[in-house]
């Protein structure tokens, strides 16, 4: 029986596909968080190796249209035309959802 691929291997595969010059990655993505995705995948793989149960969506590779404000970045809504606009600033309301998600994700990190 073949071993299931690691989360890192799944992330690397998706990043390779996104960077493939014969594909649509350059048209589909305005920003890719490759380093963050690899680091998170490594944390999840380490947690699994230690027998730590991960949240249900941990390790799922997804792409999200940049409609949401992220502190310090421009929400481009999928358009390069918004490049250079004023970056988002943290607000109590918007940062709360990201903080909750970060806590959920970090609970599984070793």
C-alpha positions in Angstrom: 0.0 0.0 0.0 1.4 3.4 -1.0 1.8 6.0 1.7 -0.4 9.1 1.5 1.5 12.2 0.3 2.6 14.6 2.9 0.8 17.9 3.2 4.1 19.6 2.1 4.1 17.4 -1.1 0.6 18.4 -1.9 1.5 22.1 -1.4 4.6 21.8 -3.6 2.5 20.1 -6.3 0.0 23.0 -6.3 2.8 25.6 -6.4 4.4 23.9 -9.3 1.1 23.9 -11.2 0.5 27.5 -10.4 4.0 28.4 -11.7 3.7 26.3 -14.9 4.2 28.6 -17.8 1.9 26.5 -20.0 -0.9 26.8 -17.4 -3.2 29.6 -16.3 -1.5 30.3 -12.9 0.0 33.6 -14.0 -3.5 34.7 -15.1 -5.4 33.2 -12.2 -3.2 34.4 -9.3 -2.2 37.9 -8.4 -0.3 36.8 -5.3 0.9 33.4 -4.0 2.0 32.9 -0.4 4.4 30.1 -1.2 6.7 30.4 1.8 3.8 30.7 4.2 2.1 27.7 2.6 5.3 25.5 2.9 5.9 26.5 6.5 2.3 25.8 7.5 2.4 22.4 5.6 5.6 21.5 7.5 4.0 22.3 10.8 1.0 20.2 10.0 3.2 17.3 8.8 5.2 17.5 12.1 2.0 17.5 14.1 0.7 14.4 12.2 4.1 12.7 12.8 3.6 13.3 16.6 0.1 11.8 16.4 -1.7 15.2 17.0 -5.2 15.3 15.5 -5.5 18.2 13.1 -8.6 20.3 12.5 -10.8 19.0 9.7 -9.6 21.4 7.0 -5.9 21.4 8.0 -3.8 20.5 5.0 -6.4 21.4 2.4 -4.8 23.4 -0.4 -7.1 26.2 -1.5 -7.0 29.4 -3.4 -9.0 32.4 -2.3 -9.8 35.5 -4.3 -8.3 38.5 -2.6 -11.6 40.2 -1.6 -10.7 40.3 2.0 -8.5 42.9 3.7 -5.2 41.7 5.0 -3.2 44.2 7.1 -0.5 45.7 5.0 -1.7 44.4 1.7 -3.9 45.7 -1.1 -7.1 43.8 -1.5 -7.0 43.7 -5.3 -10.2 41.7 -5.9 -8.4 39.6 -8.5 -7.3 42.7 -10.5 -3.8 43.9 -11.2 -5.4 47.4 -11.8 -5.6 47.9 -8.0 -1.8 47.4 -7.6 -0.3 50.4 -5.8 -3.5 51.4 -3.9 -3.5 52.0 -0.2 -2.9 48.8 1.8 -5.4 47.6 4.4 -5.1 48.7 8.0 -6.0 46.4 10.9 -9.4 47.1 12.6 -10.7 45.3 15.6 -13.5 43.8 13.6 -11.5 42.5 10.7 -8.5 41.3 12.6 -10.7 39.2 14.9 -11.6 36.7 12.3 -8.0 36.2 11.2 -6.9 35.9 14.8 -9.5 33.2 15.5 -8.4 31.3 12.4 -4.7 31.6 13.4 -5.5 30.3 16.8 -7.3 27.3 15.4 -4.5 26.6 13.0 -1.8 27.0 15.7 -3.5 24.6 18.1 -2.2 21.8 15.9 1.3 23.1 15.5 3.9 21.3 17.6 
